[in-house]
Amino acid sequence: MSRPKVVPIRELLEDEDAQPEAPVVRRRRSVSSDASGGLLRSERLEDEDAQPEAPVEAQLREELDEVHGEDTESSRGEGLLVALARAFTGGRRSLTWERVARLWAEVYFAWHSDHPDDFGYDPVFTKTFLPFFEFLYSVWWRVETEGIEHVPAQGPGLLVANHSGVLPWDGAMINLAIRHEHPAQRECRMLALDMFALMPFLAPIVAKSGGVRANQENGERLLRRGDLVAVFPEGVKGVGKPYKRRYKLARFGRGGFVRLALRAQAPIVPCAVVGAEEIHPLLLNMPWLARPLGVPYLPVTPTFPALGPLGFIPLPSKWSIDFGDPIAVDPYGPEGAEDPILVNRLTQQVRATIQRMIDGRLARRRSIWFG
């Protein structure tokens, strides 16, 4: 009785697409066959497309990449914890400069964005420090708002507010008030004074949190693209105001904010902040020491410089932020910006409105600390 002829399994798995009609080659094991399963070189070439295994070189390269941390794709984006694990896996020998650089990149981009806007605003940076400002808004100063519905829900708008408090805390609180209390939850861009926008350590924080250096060009660009912008016409005279002159508005400059609103055809929304004057009561100014430091004033408060760095902690006064009826500038058109009489009249109107709002709030306030 004859034995059935056995066909090797590997021959049955040949690529049918390469040679669909070719007969199955049956042959004996011979010297010309290789050690991988008895197939000739020509037969192995037919099977290359059907073999799912990666080449040996690619496997070796992947193993080397794991050892040295040189992945085929950048490891950034895997997260800070993954970067820490990669950096310290394998002990001191595996801690290469490349892994240190990648770890630093993950630490940096954990609270920075890849693509800030043209003015440096970084939403990831803002989101990182948002809990701190929300604590100040809700717990430390217990901010109350009134008239938030007067802020435009869409399109450009120019908020004009009084300025006080030595440091620009009032701008951050106005932004949070609109973000949390307004139905549209809009973002408000602050036009910051040069002393804040150019100060070495404070300038990056101001820019990343949405502040923009105050000038006509920057303000007009923001308004023309439909942003909500806040401006403080008192300038340095407001934040450097002595405590005995608290809540008495200084001169509003030459009406630059009115020209800005007229050119961009953006409504003007008066805004009154009460409570910021008491967070750093300015008792004395030392201009003779401020000039060498390149700052317009050097304040002396009840806590600074007596307490050193602790003197920068603001006092927990009760805040209120009121938004008045918007002042439309449409009837005057963009050409109204060239009329000095109109500009001066609107400037005085806005200043008088804010002062009246402040006086009304102070008349209703019973306590600096409890409102």
C-alpha positions in Angstrom: 0.0 0.0 0.0 1.5 3.3 -1.1 1.9 6.2 1.4 0.2 9.5 0.6 2.4 12.3 -0.5 2.9 15.0 2.1 2.8 18.7 1.0 4.7 21.1 3.2 2.4 23.7 4.9 4.6 26.6 3.9 4.0 25.8 0.2 0.3 26.0 0.8 0.7 29.6 2.2 2.3 31.0 -0.9 1.0 34.4 -2.1 -1.9 33.6 -4.5 -2.0 37.1 -5.8 1.5 37.0 -7.1 0.9 33.9 -9.1 -2.7 32.9 -9.1 -2.5 30.2 -11.7 1.0 28.8 -11.0 0.9 25.2 -10.0 2.1 24.2 -6.6 5.7 23.2 -6.7 6.5 19.9 -5.0 10.1 19.0 -4.6 12.4 17.0 -2.5 14.7 18.4 0.2 18.0 19.1 -1.6 21.2 20.8 -1.0 20.0 23.9 -2.9 17.3 24.4 -0.4 17.8 26.7 2.6 17.4 25.9 6.2 14.3 27.9 6.8 11.8 25.3 5.5 13.1 23.9 2.3 12.2 26.8 -0.1 14.4 28.1 -2.8 15.4 31.7 -3.1 12.9 32.4 -5.9 10.1 30.9 -3.8 11.0 33.0 -0.8 10.8 36.2 -2.9 7.2 35.2 -3.8 6.3 34.9 -0.2 7.8 38.3 1.0 4.5 40.2 0.5 2.6 37.6 2.5 5.0 37.6 5.5 3.8 39.9 8.3 7.1 39.8 10.2 9.1 43.0 10.3 12.7 42.9 9.0 15.4 42.1 11.4 17.0 45.5 11.0 13.8 47.3 11.9 13.4 45.1 15.0 16.9 45.9 16.1 16.4 49.6 15.5 13.2 49.6 17.6 15.1 47.8 20.5 17.9 50.4 20.4 15.3 53.2 20.4 13.8 51.9 23.6 17.2 51.7 25.2 18.3 55.2 24.2 14.9 56.9 24.2 15.1 57.7 20.5 11.6 56.8 19.4 10.7 57.1 15.7 8.1 59.8 16.7 8.6 62.6 19.2 7.7 61.6 22.7 6.3 65.0 23.5 2.6 64.9 24.0 2.7 61.7 26.0 2.3 63.6 29.3 4.5 64.7 32.1 4.3 61.4 34.1 5.3 59.3 31.0 8.2 61.6 30.4 9.3 61.2 34.1 9.1 57.4 33.7 11.1 57.5 30.5 13.7 59.7 32.0 14.4 57.7 35.2 13.8 54.1 33.8 17.0 52.2 33.8 18.8 54.2 36.5 21.5 56.9 36.1 22.9 55.4 32.9 19.7 55.9 31.0 19.4 59.6 32.1 20.7 61.1 28.9 20.7 64.8 27.8 18.0 64.0 25.3 15.7 62.6 27.9 16.4 65.6 30.2 15.5 67.9 27.3 12.3 66.0 26.6 11.4 66.1 30.3 11.9 69.8 30.4 9.7 70.2 27.3 6.9 68.2 29.0 7.2 70.3 32.1 7.1 73.6 30.1 4.2 72.5 27.8 2.2 71.1 30.7 1.2 74.8 31.5 2.0 76.5 28.2 0.4 76.3 24.8 2.1 75.5 21.5 0.3 78.3 19.6 -0.3 81.5 21.6 -2.0 84.3 19.6 -0.3 87.3 18.0 -0.2 89.2 21.4 1.1 86.3 23.4 -2.1 85.2 25.0 -1.8 81.6 26.1 -5.1 79.8 27.1 -3.3 76.9 28.6 -1.3 79.2 30.9 -4.4 81.0 31.8 -6.2 77.8 32.6 -3.4 76.7 34.8 -3.5 79.7 37.1 -7.3 80.2 36.8 -8.0 78.4 40.2 -5.8 80.9 42.0 -7.7 83.9 40.5 -11.0 82.2 41.1 -10.1 81.9 44.7 -9.4 85.6 44.9 -12.6 86.4 43.0 -15.0 84.1 45.0 -13.4 83.7 48.5 -10.8 86.4 49.1 -12.6 89.5 47.7 -16.1 88.0 47.3 -16.8 90.0 44.2 -20.3 91.1 43.4 -21.4 92.3 39.9 -24.2 94.5 38.7 -25.3 95.4 35.2 -23.4 92.5 33.5 -26.1 92.4 30.8 -24.8 95.8 29.5 -21.6 94.0 28.2 -22.1 93.1 24.5 -22.7 89.4 24.0 -20.9 89.4 20.7 -18.9 91.8 18.5 -16.5 94.5 19.7 -16.9 96.4 22.9 -14.7 98.8 24.9 -14.9 98.7 28.7 -13.7 101.8 30.4 -12.9 101.4 34.1 -11.3 103.2 37.0 -7.8 101.9 38.0 -6.5 101.4 41.5 -4.8 99.0 43.9 -1.1 99.5 43.1 -1.0 96.2 41.2 -3.4 95.4 38.3 -5.7 93.0 40.2 -8.8 95.0 39.1 -8.2 94.0 35.4 -8.0 90.3 36.3 -11.2 90.6 38.4 -13.1 92.3 35.6 -12.1 89.6 33.2 -13.3 86.9 35.6 -16.6 88.7 36.2 -17.3 88.6 32.5 -16.1 85.1 32.1 -18.3 83.8 35.0 -21.3 86.1 35.2 -22.0 87.0 31.6 -24.2 84.5 29.6 -21.8 84.5 26.7 -18.8 83.9 29.0 -16.6 86.1 26.9 -12.9 86.7 27.2 -11.9 90.4 27.9 -8.5 91.6 26.7 -6.9 94.2 28.9 -4.8 97.1 27.6 -2.0 97.2 30.1 0.1 100.1 31.1 3.7 100.2 29.9 5.0 99.7 33.5 3.1 96.3 33.6 3.5 95.3 30.0 7.3 96.0 30.0 8.4 95.0 33.5 10.8 92.1 33.2 9.2 89.6 35.5 5.6 90.8 35.2 5.4 91.4 31.5 5.4 87.7 30.5 2.6 86.9 32.9 0.5 89.9 31.7 0.9 88.8 28.1 0.2 85.1 28.6 -2.9 85.9 30.6 -4.4 88.1 27.9 -3.0 91.6 28.6 -1.8 93.7 25.7 0.4 96.8 25.7 -1.9 99.8 25.7 -1.7 101.8 22.4 -4.0 102.7 19.6 -2.7 100.1 17.2 -3.1 97.1 19.5 -6.5 98.3 20.7 -7.8 98.8 17.2 -6.6 95.4 16.0 -8.4 93.7 18.9 -11.6 95.6 18.4 -11.7 95.1 14.6 -11.5 91.4 15.0 -14.5 91.5 17.4 -12.8 91.2 20.8 -14.0 92.7 24.0 -11.3 95.2 25.3 -10.9 96.9 28.6 -9.0 100.1 29.1 -8.0 102.2 32.2 -7.7 105.9 31.1 -6.4 107.0 34.5 -3.1 105.2 33.8 -0.3 105.4 36.4 -2.2 108.2 38.1 -4.9 105.7 39.1 -2.8 102.8 40.4 -0.4 105.2 42.1 -3.1 107.3 43.8 -2.6 108.0 47.5 -5.1 106.5 49.9 -6.5 109.9 50.9 -7.7 110.4 47.3 -9.3 107.1 47.0 -12.3 106.8 44.6 -11.7 110.2 43.2 -11.0 109.8 39.5 -7.9 111.3 38.0 -7.8 113.0 34.6 -8.7 110.7 31.7 -5.8 111.7 29.5 -6.5 113.2 26.1 -9.4 110.9 25.2 -7.4 108.3 23.4 -9.9 105.6 24.3 -12.7 107.6 22.7 -10.8 107.9 19.4 -10.2 104.2 19.6 -13.9 103.4 20.0 -14.9 105.8 17.2 -12.4 104.3 14.8 -13.5 100.8 15.5 -17.2 101.7 15.9 -17.3 99.9 19.3 -19.7 100.8 22.0 -18.2 102.2 25.2 -19.3 100.4 28.4 -18.5 102.4 31.7 -17.3 100.2 34.5 -16.8 101.1 38.2 -14.7 99.0 40.6 -15.1 99.5 44.3 -12.9 97.6 46.8 -9.6 97.7 45.0 -8.4 100.9 46.7 -8.2 99.1 50.1 -6.1 96.1 49.1 -2.9 98.0 49.1 -3.5 101.4 50.8 -0.9 103.7 49.4 0.5 105.8 52.3 3.6 107.2 50.7 5.4 107.3 47.3 9.1 107.3 47.0 9.8 108.7 43.4 13.5 109.3 44.2 14.0 105.6 44.7 11.6 104.6 41.9 13.5 106.4 39.1 16.7 104.4 39.4 14.6 101.2 39.3 12.8 102.3 36.1 9.3 102.4 37.6 7.0 105.4 37.9 6.4 105.0 41.6 7.5 102.9 44.6 4.6 102.5 47.1 4.8 102.4 50.8 1.8 100.6 52.3 0.9 99.3 55.8 2.5 95.9 54.8 5.2 96.9 52.3 8.1 97.1 52.7 7.7 96.4 56.4 6.8 92.7 55.8 9.0 92.2 52.8 7.5 89.9 50.1 4.5 89.2 52.4 3.6 92.9 51.8 2.5 91.9 48.3 -0.4 89.9 49.7 -3.6 92.0 49.1 -6.0 92.7 52.0 -9.4 90.9 51.8 -11.7 93.8 51.1 -15.2 93.4 49.7 -15.3 94.1 46.0 -18.1 95.2 43.7 -18.0 95.7 39.9 -20.7 97.7 38.2 -21.3 97.9 34.4 -23.2 100.9 33.1 -25.4 101.5 30.1 -23.3 101.4 26.9 -22.6 104.6 25.0 -23.2 104.2 21.3 -20.7 105.9 18.9 -22.4 104.8 15.7 -24.1 108.2 15.1 -20.7 109.9 14.9 -19.0 107.5 12.5 -15.2 106.8 12.3 -14.5 110.4 11.2 -15.6 111.6 14.6 -12.2 110.5 15.9 -10.7 113.6 14.2 -13.1 116.0 16.0 -11.4 117.2 19.2 -14.5 118.8 20.6 -16.5 115.6 20.2 -13.7 113.5 21.7 -13.4 115.8 24.7 -17.1 115.8 25.3 -17.4 112.0 25.2 -14.4 111.7 27.5 -15.9 113.9 30.1 -19.3 112.1 29.7 -17.7 108.7 30.4 -15.6 110.0 33.3 -18.7 111.6 34.9 -20.7 108.4 34.5 -18.0 106.2 36.2 -17.6 108.7 39.0 -21.4 108.7 39.6 -21.4 104.9 39.6 -18.6 104.8 42.2 -20.3 107.4 44.4 -23.5 105.4 44.3 -21.8 102.2 45.3 -19.9 103.9 48.1 -23.2 105.3 49.5 -24.6 101.8 49.7 -21.5 100.2 51.2 -21.5 99.9 55.0 -18.2 98.2 55.5 -14.9 98.0 53.7 -14.5 94.3 54.6 -18.1 93.1 54.4 -19.7 95.4 51.8 
